[in-house]
Amino acid sequence: MLAVIETGGKQYLVKKGDTIKVEKLDVEVGSKINFDKVLLITDEEGKDTKIGKPYLEGVTVSGKVEDQARDRKIRVVKYKRKIRYRKIFGHRQHFTKIIIEEVK
């Protein structure tokens, strides 16, 4: 079963056994998490598809929190020509790594 879930303002296409990195969630490492904002669910061949308006009722995707960490550094450069202005700074975004266990 494939499902499209929404979390952190983004949408993710998931199936059982997938590992996804989502915006930081306030949960403990090793705990279970349920996503109830399911937009679409389908089988592997794409024959039996259900689309929500906007979400499906009674469908959840459950997973296990594997890690809470920070992503790689993103370099941001500001530059203005002819006036010798350069500024470089970085940013590391927090994320939660989740293993999808069940789509039901």
C-alpha positions as CSV (number, residue, x, y, z in Angstrom):
1,M,0.0,0.0,0.0
2,L,1.2,3.5,-0.9
3,A,0.0,6.6,0.9
4,V,0.5,10.3,0.6
5,I,0.7,11.9,4.1
6,E,1.0,15.6,5.1
7,T,3.2,16.8,8.0
8,G,5.1,19.9,8.6
9,G,3.5,21.7,5.6
10,K,5.0,19.1,3.2
11,Q,3.6,15.9,1.5
12,Y,5.4,12.6,1.5
13,L,4.8,9.4,-0.6
14,V,5.3,6.5,1.8
15,K,5.0,2.7,1.9
16,K,5.8,0.1,4.6
17,G,9.5,0.0,5.4
18,D,10.3,3.5,4.0
19,T,12.5,5.9,6.0
20,I,11.6,9.6,5.8
21,K,13.0,12.8,7.2
22,V,10.4,15.3,8.2
23,E,10.4,18.7,9.9
24,K,11.2,18.3,13.6
25,L,8.4,16.8,15.7
26,D,8.2,16.9,19.5
27,V,8.4,13.1,20.1
28,E,10.9,10.9,21.9
29,V,13.3,8.6,20.0
30,G,11.9,5.0,19.9
31,S,8.3,6.1,20.3
32,K,5.5,5.4,17.9
33,I,3.8,8.1,15.9
34,N,0.5,8.1,13.9
35,F,-0.2,10.3,10.9
36,D,-3.9,10.9,10.4
37,K,-3.6,13.5,7.6
38,V,-3.6,11.0,4.7
39,L,-4.4,12.6,1.4
40,L,-4.3,9.5,-0.9
41,I,-4.0,5.7,-0.5
42,T,-3.5,3.2,-3.3
43,D,-2.2,-0.4,-3.9
44,E,1.1,-1.1,-5.6
45,E,-0.3,-1.4,-9.1
46,G,-2.4,1.8,-8.7
47,K,-5.7,0.1,-9.5
48,D,-7.6,0.7,-6.2
49,T,-7.0,4.4,-5.4
50,K,-8.8,6.5,-2.8
51,I,-8.4,10.3,-2.7
52,G,-9.4,12.4,0.2
53,K,-11.2,15.8,0.2
54,P,-8.8,16.9,1.6
55,Y,-8.1,14.0,4.0
56,L,-9.3,10.4,4.1
57,E,-11.4,9.3,7.1
58,G,-10.4,6.3,9.1
59,V,-7.0,5.9,7.4
60,T,-3.7,6.2,9.4
61,V,-0.1,5.7,8.7
62,S,2.0,4.6,11.7
63,G,5.7,4.7,12.2
64,K,8.6,4.6,14.7
65,V,10.9,7.5,15.5
66,E,14.4,6.5,14.7
67,D,16.4,9.7,15.3
68,Q,16.2,13.4,16.1
69,A,19.1,15.2,14.5
70,R,20.3,18.2,12.4
71,D,20.7,18.1,8.6
72,R,23.9,19.1,6.7
73,K,24.8,22.8,6.7
74,I,23.4,25.0,4.0
75,R,25.6,27.9,2.9
76,V,24.0,31.2,2.3
77,V,25.9,33.9,0.5
78,K,24.9,37.6,0.2
79,Y,26.9,39.6,-2.3
80,K,26.7,43.1,-3.8
81,R,29.0,44.0,-6.6
82,K,31.1,47.1,-6.7
83,I,30.8,47.9,-3.0
84,R,32.9,45.1,-1.5
85,Y,30.0,43.6,0.4
86,R,30.1,39.9,1.1
87,K,28.4,37.9,3.8
88,I,28.5,34.1,4.2
89,F,26.6,32.3,6.9
90,G,25.2,28.8,7.3
91,H,22.1,27.1,8.7
92,R,21.4,23.5,9.9
93,Q,17.8,22.4,10.0
94,H,16.5,20.1,12.7
95,F,14.7,17.0,11.5
96,T,13.0,13.8,12.7
97,K,13.8,10.5,11.0
98,I,10.8,8.1,10.9
99,I,10.5,4.4,9.7
100,I,7.1,3.7,8.3
101,E,5.7,0.5,9.9
102,E,2.1,0.2,8.7
103,V,-0.3,1.8,6.3
104,K,-3.9,1.0,7.2
